[in-house]
Amino acid sequence: MVERVTPRLRRSWIQRAIILMNLLLIAVSLGAAVLLNYGYGRAASINRVALGRSLTPVPDDLEPGERVMNVLLVGSDSSATLDEDDPIQIGRRGERFGDVIIVAHIDERAGEIALLSFPRDLWVDIAGTARPGRINRAFEVGGPATLIETIENEFDVPIHHYINVDFAGFKGLVAAIGSVDVYFETPARDWNVSAKPAPRSQTGFIMAEAGCQSLDPETALAYVRSRYYQTQNEAGEWVTDPTSDLGRIRRQQDFLRRVIQQAIDMGARNPFVLRDLIDAGLENVAIDQRLTPQLLLDIGMTYRSFEPDRLQTYSFPATDGQVGRNQVLLPLDDEAEPVLALFRGASFDDPATVDLTVQIARGDTTRSAPDPISTRLAMLRAAGFRFEQSTRSGSVEGVVVRHGPDGRHAGELVAAAIAQPVLLEQVEELVGRSVTVVIGPPAPAAADAPGDVNRTGTDAHRSESATTEPPSESEMGQIDDPAPVPEGAGLQSTAASCG
C-alpha cells in the first residue's frame, strides 16, 4: 500500500502489538489518573512477586515525567484459576508457561509507550542453565527471575518492573467490556493437523461465518491463543497460517487495538466505568515488589490522555530455523539493533533507532529540472541518519520511503528529514525499524500534490490528511508493488469496521 504524504511527523498509527497485559497497563494507568484513592487501594492489594536483585532499579532522583523504564509483561499459560469444566482445561494440569512475553517501554519524557513482543519459540541462551532453548522455557524453568536475566543477558535490555496475567485475568478483562467485535474476512478456526493421535483443535476456536463477530471472553481467549490458525478459501478448503507464532502476534495486536478502543468508547475515562475495569484487570495479576501504588498513579497522571493509536508496537525480528529436531525462530540480531536501541533508552526520535538504506533509482535523468538526489542525501546526513547507499534498476520518480509493518514511526522520521513530499509505502519484507528510501528524478508537478494514496482501497494506513483522489496511472506505474502478504497470514482486516 502506498500513501502520498508531506513529510511531517505524525503519530496517528498503529501496526503491531499484543494483548492482555498491555490493556491492563493502560487500564490501570487511566484508572489511577481518575480514581486516585480507589486506584491506590486496589493497587495495594495486588499479588506481589519478590524478585530481589533481578530487576534494574529506576534512579531515585528522577521526578515523575522524567523516568524511562521497561516493564516485562508476561501472559502465563496457566489454567489453574479457571473452573474445572472450562474448555481450556482439556488435557491440562494447571501448567504455567510464558505464553506471551512483551517488554513495554515507558518514556515519560516523550509521553510515549512502545511494546516489543518476543515470540515464544525464539531461540536464546537460557540464563543459569548453560543451555539454549525457546525463550518461554526460561519462565518455565526459573520463573520471572530467569526470564528477566535471559532477556538482559541476550539483548542488553534492562528490566525495571514485572507484571503477570493468567488466563482468568484475560477473560476478566474481556468480560469487563462485555465482548469484543472482530471482523473476519473468511471463516476461521484453530486446527492442529499434526496433533497425535488425530488432528484436533488446540484451543477450541471456530468462527463458522465471515463478517463482524462479537467475541465473548471464552471465544476471545481461544482466538488469541490460537497457534494453528486456519482460514477457509473460496473453494471451501482450510489453509493453515504459515507464520505460526508471528501470525498469532499479529492477531493479538489487532485484538488489543480493538479492546482498548472499545474500552474508551464505553467511557474508559468515566470514574464508574474505570472502577469496573480496574476490578476486573487486577483480579488475577501479580507484580514485582518495586511497582508501588504511587508509581502506578504517577504513570496514570502522565498517560491520562494517551490514545491507543499512538501505541508503537514491534515484534522481535526472527526467521524460521531448526536446531536438532526443534523447529524454532532464530533471532535476526542485526535487524533488531535499531529497535533494541530504543528499549535501551534512546529517544523515540533518535536517528540511531532507524536502520536506513538508500537506493538511487536509474530513471529518466533528461528532465531539465535540477537533480535533487544529492540534496536529499545531504538532508538525511544533516538529520543524523547513517545509511548504506546503492543503485537499483527500475523507474521511480521522486522519493519513496518504505517501511515494514512495525516501522511506520521510523518511516515518518525519515520522511520528516527529507522535508519534501514523499511516498510512504508499507512492505512486508522490512522488519522492525528498518527503512529503505528510493530516490529518483523529480516527479511531475501533479504527482507532488499533497494527499494520500492507498493502493488496496482500505483505510488502515491513511494519514490524517488523506484525500479520496485515486492515484494516476503514471503514479501507479512508478512505484514497485510491495511484496504480497503470504496467504493465510492471519491478520484480520483492521480496515473493516464493525459499526
LINCORKA-V848387 format. One record per residue. N is the residue number from 1. SS is DSSP state (A for helix, B for strand, O for the rest). Layout:
n->(N,N)
ss->(SS,SS)
This chain:
n->(1,2,3,4,5,6,7,8,9,10,11,12,13,14,15,16,17,18,19,20,21,22,23,24,25,26,27,28,29,30,31,32,33,34,35,36,37,38,39,40,41,42,43,44,45,46,47,48,49,50,51,52,53,54,55,56,57,58,59,60,61,62,63,64,65,66,67,68,69,70,71,72,73,74,75,76,77,78,79,80,81,82,83,84,85,86,87,88,89,90,91,92,93,94,95,96,97,98,99,100,101,102,103,104,105,106,107,108,109,110,111,112,113,114,115,116,117,118,119,120,121,122,123,124,125,126,127,128,129,130,131,132,133,134,135,136,137,138,139,140,141,142,143,144,145,146,147,148,149,150,151,152,153,154,155,156,157,158,159,160,161,162,163,164,165,166,167,168,169,170,171,172,173,174,175,176,177,178,179,180,181,182,183,184,185,186,187,188,189,190,191,192,193,194,195,196,197,198,199,200,201,202,203,204,205,206,207,208,209,210,211,212,213,214,215,216,217,218,219,220,221,222,223,224,225,226,227,228,229,230,231,232,233,234,235,236,237,238,239,240,241,242,243,244,245,246,247,248,249,250,251,252,253,254,255,256,257,258,259,260,261,262,263,264,265,266,267,268,269,270,271,272,273,274,275,276,277,278,279,280,281,282,283,284,285,286,287,288,289,290,291,292,293,294,295,296,297,298,299,300,301,302,303,304,305,306,307,308,309,310,311,312,313,314,315,316,317,318,319,320,321,322,323,324,325,326,327,328,329,330,331,332,333,334,335,336,337,338,339,340,341,342,343,344,345,346,347,348,349,350,351,352,353,354,355,356,357,358,359,360,361,362,363,364,365,366,367,368,369,370,371,372,373,374,375,376,377,378,379,380,381,382,383,384,385,386,387,388,389,390,391,392,393,394,395,396,397,398,399,400,401,402,403,404,405,406,407,408,409,410,411,412,413,414,415,416,417,418,419,420,421,422,423,424,425,426,427,428,429,430,431,432,433,434,435,436,437,438,439,440,441,442,443,444,445,446,447,448,449,450,451,452,453,454,455,456,457,458,459,460,461,462,463,464,465,466,467,468,469,470,471,472,473,474,475,476,477,478,479,480,481,482,483,484,485,486,487,488,489,490,491,492,493,494,495,496,497,498,499)
ss->(O,B,B,B,B,O,O,O,O,O,O,O,O,O,O,O,O,O,O,O,A,A,A,A,A,A,A,A,A,A,A,A,A,A,O,A,A,A,A,A,A,A,A,A,O,O,B,B,B,O,O,O,O,O,O,O,O,O,O,O,O,O,O,O,O,O,O,B,B,B,B,B,B,B,B,B,O,O,O,O,O,O,O,O,O,O,A,A,A,O,O,O,O,O,O,O,O,B,B,B,B,B,B,B,B,B,B,O,O,O,O,B,B,B,B,B,B,B,O,O,O,B,B,B,B,B,O,O,O,O,B,B,B,B,A,A,A,A,A,A,A,A,A,A,A,A,A,A,A,A,A,A,A,A,A,O,O,O,O,O,B,B,B,B,B,O,A,A,A,A,A,A,A,A,A,A,O,O,O,B,B,B,B,B,O,O,O,B,B,B,O,B,O,O,O,O,O,O,O,B,O,O,O,O,O,B,B,O,O,O,B,B,B,B,B,O,A,A,A,A,A,A,A,A,A,O,O,O,B,B,B,B,O,O,O,O,O,B,B,B,O,O,O,A,A,A,A,A,A,A,A,A,A,A,A,A,A,A,A,A,A,A,A,A,A,A,O,O,O,O,A,A,A,A,A,A,A,A,A,A,A,O,O,O,B,B,B,B,O,O,O,O,A,A,A,A,A,A,A,A,A,A,O,O,O,O,O,A,A,A,O,B,B,B,B,O,O,B,B,B,B,B,B,O,O,B,B,B,B,B,B,O,A,A,A,A,A,A,A,A,A,A,A,O,O,O,O,O,O,O,A,A,A,O,B,B,B,B,B,B,B,O,O,O,O,O,O,O,O,O,O,O,A,A,A,A,A,A,A,A,A,A,O,O,O,O,B,B,B,B,B,B,O,O,O,O,B,O,B,B,B,B,B,O,O,O,O,A,A,A,A,A,A,A,A,A,A,A,O,O,O,B,B,B,B,B,O,O,O,O,O,O,O,B,B,B,B,B,B,O,B,O,O,O,A,A,A,A,O,O,O,O,O,O,O,O,O,O,O,O,O,O,O,O,O,O,O,O,O,O,O,O,A,A,A,A,A,A,O,O,O,O,O,O,O,O,O,O,O,O,O,O,O,O,O,O,O,O,O)
